[in-house]
Amino acid sequence: MNFKKVLPILGLSFISFFAFSQEYKAGKPNWQNLDLKDDGVFGISTEKAYNKLLKNKPSTTVIVAVLDGGVQADHEDLKSVMWVNKDEIPGNGIDDDGNGYIDDIHGWNYLGNADGENVRYDNLEVTRLLRDLQPKYISVLPSTPLSESGKREFQEYQKMVTDYMNRLQRAQMGELNYRSLKEKLDSIVVSIGDKNPSKDAINQYKAKDRDEARAIRIIKDAMNDGTDFEAFYKDFMEGFDYYTNQVKYHLNMAYDSRSIVGDDYEDYSDHNYGNPDVEGPDAGHGTHVAGIIGAVRDNGLGLQGVANNVQIMGVRMVPDGDERDKDIANAIRYATDNGAKVINMSFGKGYVKNKQIVDEAVKYAMDKDVLLVHAAGNDGANIDNVPNFPNRRYVDSLGINQGEGEAWLEVGATSWEKNNLIASFSNYGKRSVDVFAPGVDIYSSMPGSLYKEQSGTSMASPVVAGLAALIRSYFPKFSAIEVKDIIMQSVVVTEDKVRINERGANRRVLLSDISISGGVVNAYNAIELAEKLYKKKK
């Protein structure tokens, strides 16, 4: 699932979401790159590393693949760092380099077809799985004889039905509540006669009924925190659209967008489908991620990416809905075959259709010395116990463990405040999450050469991907696993306990209780350690 919106993933009401979105407004632009001691915010000390350790030192260009929902290749702060396939002639309709992909100048899009049509919405994986299994099990009685494997599959089917129905009920209720509130908000705007009414106009407005009074209270709460009505309404509409899309697309068994792509979805050996449109119809999330990694530093525009010598390869395979395993596998292979040394994956889901094809792609990338960086997810859950895909663990067709990939970094999210360190939405896990990194209110690039703050482990993952690229750029002889080890060994460990929510109850724990490294990544420490180890390597 694409982690674009913290609100719906947390299942929050609009009121609690808006309070959440205001919670961290004391942050500073570029805070993820600042230093706790020098700047007073818990960033990763990137600026300090550049100023004190990397000045005038040579670096090599590292290709970082952004596997996501799309990247605006001509964004003002990204266009000069986008990967360009120099062996391909733009727009001639010929596969000049013979890699099987026509006109793949900046990457590839697995959610489109040769006619230029693109998928925007898709189902959740649980919807697709149920659609496949329903004809087989919908009329099965408890007394029906089944094989052992059939019993296991039927039990999983029953669990999926329960989960699906719970999700659908929440989505329908969310859509109903949002639609009702939207009607009141629109009515208030019409009555006032101003699309962006002032705080005074809202304060003076006389509510016509109880529902309007509730809407006015919500607006006032937002405006009391300094937000104008227009910004408030835009945030509100994100929640409204989310629940509407849940009902209309994500959880709609009758909706299936794969016909747009036109591939044989069950043929996992099929790689050459899609088109070269790396932006697609909804590139906000991927463009934001790309900026965090490598937006041009010190050009007076937007933000400063973590890495200063990268090329961003866009690989579009995340729809508004759950990504498909076939597309994940093909995207990893495409990025690897075209020179990416770091792959960022800010997506995830709770169900899997064919984990083996993704596992094989992960193995393929690691055999080619690629480091994979993955967002841990935004459910505020312990993913030691809750399914989260893709992941580093390999399994066979029966789900039996077959080891795990070493060159993989699973990333949770932090805020800049030492006393409020772990983002409330961030997943965690003593055996599953490697490190934490800044992921709250990160200011980065958006389509239209715009900029915006967004929160999520989706933002934390590219901070770490950027750091990995930075290390590989200045110390190119390090392998992917060595880069991972440097990042893990150089984290900032705090003895202060952090707050997490586990099974509905708040607990205070050490970072070592909820992650493997027990700390927050730090560029200065990582570069310092890399320099020491590199001297020995030479």
HELIX and SHEET records of a PDB file:
HELIX    1   1 VAL A    6  LEU A   10  1                                   5    
HELIX    2   2 PHE A   14  GLN A   22  1                                   9    
HELIX    3   3 TRP A   31  ASN A   33  5                                   3    
HELIX    4   4 LEU A   36  ASP A   39  1                                   4    
HELIX    5   5 THR A   46  LYS A   52  1                                   7    
HELIX    6   6 LYS A   79  VAL A   81  5                                   3    
HELIX    7   7 GLU A  125  TYR A  137  1                                  13    
HELIX    8   8 GLU A  148  ILE A  192  1                                  45    
HELIX    9   9 LYS A  199  GLN A  204  1                                   6    
HELIX   10  10 ARG A  210  ASN A  224  1                                  15    
HELIX   11  11 PHE A  229  ASN A  245  1                                  17    
HELIX   12  12 GLN A  246  HIS A  250  3                                   5    
HELIX   13  13 ARG A  258  VAL A  261  1                                   4    
HELIX   14  14 GLY A  284  GLY A  294  1                                  11    
HELIX   15  15 ASP A  325  ASP A  337  1                                  13    
HELIX   16  16 LYS A  355  ASP A  367  1                                  13    
HELIX   17  17 LYS A  418  ASN A  420  5                                   3    
HELIX   18  18 THR A  457  TYR A  474  1                                  18    
HELIX   19  19 ALA A  480  GLN A  489  1                                  10    
HELIX   20  20 LEU A  511  ILE A  514  1                                   4    
HELIX   21  21 ALA A  523  LYS A  537  1                                  15    
SHEET    1   A 7 GLY A 107  ASN A 109  0                                        
SHEET    2   A 7 VAL A 310  ARG A 316  1                                        
SHEET    3   A 7 VAL A  62  ASP A  68  1                                        
SHEET    4   A 7 VAL A 342  MET A 345  1                                        
SHEET    5   A 7 LEU A 371  ALA A 375  1                                        
SHEET    6   A 7 TRP A 408  THR A 414  1                                        
SHEET    7   A 7 VAL A 435  PRO A 438  1                                        
SHEET    1   B 2 ARG A 393  VAL A 395  0                                        
SHEET    2   B 2 ASN A 401  GLU A 404 -1                                        
SHEET    1   C 2 ILE A 442  MET A 446  0                                        
SHEET    2   C 2 LEU A 450  GLN A 454 -1                                        
SHEET    1   D 2 VAL A 498  GLU A 502  0                                        
SHEET    2   D 2 ALA A 505  VAL A 509 -1                                        
END                                                                             
